[in-house]
């Protein structure tokens, strides 16, 4: 097993530049918070105020205090720089949201499949109970049979009475 830690007694591998390590999850959360803030009215208002102040300062201030000439090249550079960082951060936040949506959809699909299986099982159980109850005498059936038997016994008793009296 090779020790991944490099000691001072071993030279560095040529051509391999060591980049700083960062936690991708923390960076993702940070990018989402920036993207979330950039999507608010508060950000738009602040940017509008900043740009209006920039224009006002560089057009109304005395000539020696202006830091950006008339074409506002420095402002354009700053806004381009902001856009070049904002676009990838927003895309990263969207990718993370898409991953969360995909996981939620898979969980919903799994739960729906479980509910469907449970529903089908319960439907089969109810069908089996109905079939089993079809073989069992119901209260109305028993009443009608008892009434019929009582009527037959009454008729038989009346016939016996008639034979005795005859």
C-alpha positions as CSV (number, residue, x, y, z in Angstrom):
1,X,0.0,0.0,0.0
2,X,1.4,3.3,-1.0
3,X,1.3,6.1,1.5
4,X,-0.6,9.0,0.0
5,X,1.0,11.6,2.3
6,X,4.1,13.1,0.8
7,X,7.0,13.6,3.1
8,X,9.8,16.1,2.7
9,X,12.2,13.2,1.9
10,X,10.4,12.5,-1.4
11,X,10.4,14.8,-4.4
12,X,7.2,16.0,-5.9
13,X,5.9,14.3,-9.0
14,X,6.8,16.5,-12.0
15,X,4.0,18.0,-13.9
16,X,1.4,17.4,-11.2
17,X,0.1,20.6,-9.8
18,X,-1.7,20.4,-6.4
19,X,-4.9,22.3,-6.4
20,X,-6.6,23.4,-3.2
21,X,-9.3,21.0,-2.0
22,X,-12.7,22.2,-1.2
23,X,-16.0,20.6,-0.1
24,X,-18.2,20.4,-3.2
25,X,-21.4,20.3,-1.0
26,X,-20.4,23.5,0.8
27,X,-19.5,25.2,-2.5
28,X,-22.9,24.0,-3.9
29,X,-24.8,25.4,-0.9
30,X,-22.9,28.7,-1.3
31,X,-23.6,28.9,-5.0
32,X,-27.3,28.2,-4.3
33,X,-27.5,31.0,-1.8
34,X,-25.9,33.5,-4.3
35,X,-28.2,32.3,-7.1
36,X,-31.2,32.6,-4.7
37,X,-30.1,36.2,-3.7
38,X,-29.6,37.2,-7.4
39,X,-33.1,36.2,-8.1
40,X,-34.7,38.7,-5.7
41,X,-36.1,42.2,-6.2
42,X,-33.7,43.4,-3.5
43,X,-30.7,42.5,-5.7
44,X,-32.2,44.3,-8.8
45,X,-32.9,47.4,-6.7
46,X,-29.3,47.4,-5.3
47,X,-27.8,46.9,-8.7
48,X,-29.9,49.7,-10.2
49,X,-28.9,52.1,-7.4
50,X,-25.3,51.2,-7.8
51,X,-25.3,51.7,-11.6
52,X,-27.3,55.0,-11.2
53,X,-24.7,56.2,-8.7
54,X,-21.9,55.1,-10.9
55,X,-23.4,57.1,-13.9
56,X,-24.1,60.1,-11.7
57,X,-20.6,60.2,-10.2
58,X,-18.9,59.8,-13.5
59,X,-20.9,62.4,-15.3
60,X,-21.6,65.0,-12.6
61,X,-18.4,64.9,-10.5
62,X,-15.5,67.2,-11.2
63,X,-13.2,66.0,-14.0
64,X,-10.4,65.1,-11.6
65,X,-12.6,62.9,-9.4
66,X,-14.1,60.8,-12.2
67,X,-12.7,57.3,-12.3
68,X,-14.5,55.9,-15.4
69,X,-14.6,57.9,-18.6
70,X,-17.8,58.6,-20.6
71,X,-18.1,55.2,-22.3
72,X,-18.1,53.6,-18.8
73,X,-15.5,50.9,-19.8
74,X,-14.8,50.0,-16.2
75,X,-18.5,49.6,-15.4
76,X,-18.9,47.3,-18.4
77,X,-15.9,45.3,-17.3
78,X,-17.3,44.9,-13.8
79,X,-20.8,43.9,-15.0
80,X,-19.2,41.4,-17.5
81,X,-17.2,40.0,-14.6
82,X,-20.3,39.7,-12.5
83,X,-22.1,37.9,-15.3
84,X,-19.2,35.6,-16.0
85,X,-19.4,34.4,-12.4
86,X,-23.1,34.5,-12.0
87,X,-23.9,32.3,-15.0
88,X,-21.9,29.2,-13.8
89,X,-23.2,29.7,-10.2
90,X,-26.8,29.8,-11.4
91,X,-26.2,26.7,-13.6
92,X,-24.6,24.9,-10.6
93,X,-27.6,25.8,-8.4
94,X,-30.0,24.6,-11.2
95,X,-28.1,21.3,-11.5
96,X,-28.3,20.7,-7.8
97,X,-32.0,21.5,-7.9
98,X,-32.5,19.1,-10.8
99,X,-30.7,16.4,-8.8
100,X,-33.0,17.0,-5.8
101,X,-36.0,16.9,-8.1
102,X,-34.9,13.6,-9.7
103,X,-34.4,12.0,-6.2
104,X,-37.8,13.3,-5.1
105,X,-39.4,11.9,-8.3
106,X,-37.8,8.5,-7.8
107,X,-39.1,8.4,-4.2
108,X,-42.5,9.4,-5.4
109,X,-42.4,6.7,-8.0
110,X,-41.3,4.1,-5.4
111,X,-44.1,5.1,-3.0
112,X,-46.7,5.0,-5.8
113,X,-45.6,1.5,-6.7
114,X,-45.9,0.4,-3.1
115,X,-49.3,2.0,-2.8
116,X,-50.4,0.3,-6.1
117,X,-49.2,-3.1,-4.8
118,X,-51.0,-2.5,-1.4
119,X,-54.2,-1.5,-3.2
120,X,-54.0,-4.6,-5.5
121,X,-53.4,-6.8,-2.4
122,X,-56.4,-5.3,-0.6
123,X,-58.6,-5.7,-3.7
124,X,-57.7,-9.4,-3.9
125,X,-58.4,-9.8,-0.2
126,X,-61.8,-8.1,-0.5
127,X,-62.6,-10.3,-3.6
128,X,-61.7,-13.4,-1.6
129,X,-63.9,-12.3,1.3
130,X,-66.8,-11.7,-1.0
131,X,-66.4,-15.1,-2.5
132,X,-66.2,-16.6,1.0
133,X,-69.3,-14.7,2.1
134,X,-71.2,-15.9,-1.0
135,X,-71.1,-19.4,0.5
136,X,-72.3,-18.2,3.9
137,X,-76.0,-17.9,4.7
138,X,-77.1,-14.4,5.2
139,X,-79.6,-13.1,7.7
140,X,-82.3,-12.6,5.1
141,X,-81.7,-16.0,3.6
142,X,-82.1,-17.6,7.1
143,X,-85.3,-15.6,7.8
144,X,-86.9,-16.7,4.6
145,X,-85.9,-20.3,5.1
146,X,-87.3,-20.2,8.7
147,X,-90.5,-18.6,7.6
148,X,-90.9,-21.2,4.9
149,X,-90.3,-24.0,7.4
150,X,-92.7,-22.5,9.9
151,X,-95.3,-22.3,7.1
152,X,-94.7,-25.9,6.2
153,X,-95.0,-26.9,9.9
154,X,-98.2,-25.0,10.2
155,X,-99.6,-26.7,7.1
156,X,-98.6,-30.1,8.4
157,X,-100.2,-29.4,11.7
158,X,-103.4,-28.2,10.0
159,X,-103.4,-31.4,7.9
160,X,-103.0,-33.5,11.0
161,X,-105.8,-31.6,12.7
162,X,-108.0,-32.2,9.7
163,X,-107.3,-35.9,9.7
164,X,-108.1,-36.2,13.3
165,X,-111.4,-34.4,12.9
166,X,-112.3,-36.5,9.9
